Amino acid sequence: MRFDRTDLNPGVWFYFKDEPVNGGICLRRVSAAKMSEIHKQTRKTKVEFRRGRRYESVQIDEDKEDLLLWDYCIADWQGLEDEFDDVIEPTAENKRMLMSESPDFAAFVTDCLEQLDGLDTNRKEKEAKNS
């Protein structure tokens, strides 16, 4: 198996209406290292002492975590336009807006990420058979 060390987690393009001319979205799965980085940015451990005992609780900024995950998983897109035919750029804010406020966009991304997981599962099964 070969790895491109300059891009260890490349995105995969999924096309709208299964045609590149209609535009598409480039998605990638979250690596363990990236997930750890996101957790460091969105989780805080709160320590309390009560009656001589130490208690820890983790506080999660779920909105920030969602924003960081969406910004990472959605690597790029082409062919997205607004109601005025202006191009919607793949910024973190636009990704958040579309994922949180457009059920159609969120469903498309979710379906594509599930397909991406399926591609990885198929690859692992083929590797297991070949070894």
C-alpha positions in Angstrom: 0.0 0.0 0.0 1.3 3.5 -0.8 0.8 6.7 1.0 1.2 10.3 -0.1 3.1 11.7 2.8 2.3 15.3 1.6 -1.4 14.6 1.9 -2.2 11.7 4.3 -5.9 12.4 4.4 -7.0 13.5 0.9 -10.6 14.4 0.2 -12.9 12.5 -2.1 -15.2 14.3 -4.5 -19.0 13.6 -4.5 -20.9 15.1 -7.4 -24.4 16.7 -7.3 -26.7 14.6 -9.5 -23.7 12.3 -10.1 -22.3 14.6 -12.7 -19.1 16.7 -12.3 -20.6 19.5 -14.4 -23.3 20.1 -11.7 -20.6 20.7 -9.1 -19.8 18.7 -6.1 -18.3 18.5 -2.6 -14.9 17.3 -1.5 -15.1 15.4 1.9 -12.6 13.8 4.1 -12.9 11.7 7.3 -11.5 13.0 10.6 -8.2 11.5 11.5 -7.4 10.6 15.2 -4.9 13.4 15.4 -7.4 16.0 14.1 -10.1 14.8 16.4 -7.7 15.1 19.3 -6.8 18.7 18.2 -10.5 19.6 18.0 -11.2 18.1 21.5 -8.4 20.2 22.9 -10.0 23.3 21.5 -13.6 22.5 22.6 -13.3 20.6 25.9 -12.4 22.0 29.4 -12.1 20.0 32.5 -13.6 21.6 35.5 -12.3 20.5 38.9 -14.3 20.9 42.1 -13.5 19.9 45.7 -16.4 18.9 47.9 -16.0 17.5 51.4 -12.3 16.7 50.7 -13.0 14.8 47.5 -12.0 15.9 44.0 -14.7 15.8 41.2 -14.0 16.4 37.6 -16.5 17.3 34.9 -15.9 18.0 31.2 -17.5 21.0 29.6 -17.9 20.7 25.8 -18.5 23.7 23.5 -20.6 21.7 21.0 -21.2 24.6 18.7 -17.5 25.2 18.3 -16.9 21.4 17.9 -19.5 21.2 15.1 -18.0 24.2 13.4 -14.5 22.8 13.5 -15.6 19.3 12.4 -17.6 20.6 9.5 -14.8 23.0 8.4 -12.4 20.0 8.4 -14.6 17.3 6.8 -15.9 19.6 4.1 -12.6 20.3 2.3 -14.0 22.1 -0.7 -16.9 22.4 -3.0 -17.8 23.6 -6.5 -21.1 24.7 -8.1 -22.9 26.1 -5.0 -24.8 29.3 -5.7 -27.2 31.4 -3.8 -30.6 32.7 -4.9 -28.9 35.5 -6.8 -26.6 33.1 -8.7 -23.6 34.3 -6.7 -21.0 31.7 -5.8 -21.1 30.5 -2.2 -17.5 30.2 -1.1 -16.4 27.2 1.1 -15.7 29.3 4.2 -16.1 28.0 7.7 -19.1 30.3 8.2 -20.8 29.1 5.0 -20.2 25.5 5.9 -21.7 26.1 9.4 -24.7 27.9 7.8 -25.5 25.2 5.3 -24.9 22.3 7.7 -27.1 23.8 10.4 -29.8 25.5 8.4 -30.2 23.5 5.1 -31.6 20.0 5.7 -30.9 19.1 2.1 -27.3 20.1 2.2 -26.8 18.4 5.6 -28.4 15.2 4.3 -26.3 15.2 1.2 -23.1 15.6 3.2 -24.2 12.9 5.7 -25.0 10.5 2.9 -21.6 11.2 1.3 -19.7 10.7 4.5 -21.5 7.4 5.0 -20.4 6.3 1.5 -16.9 7.4 2.3 -16.9 5.2 5.4 -18.3 2.4 3.2 -15.4 2.8 0.8 -13.0 2.5 3.6 -14.7 -0.7 4.9 -14.6 -2.2 1.4 -10.9 -1.4 1.1 -10.1 -3.0 4.5 -12.1 -6.1 3.5 -10.2 -6.5 0.2 -6.8 -6.0 2.0 -7.8 -8.7 4.5 -8.6 -11.1 1.7 -5.4 -10.4 -0.1 -3.2 -11.0 3.0 
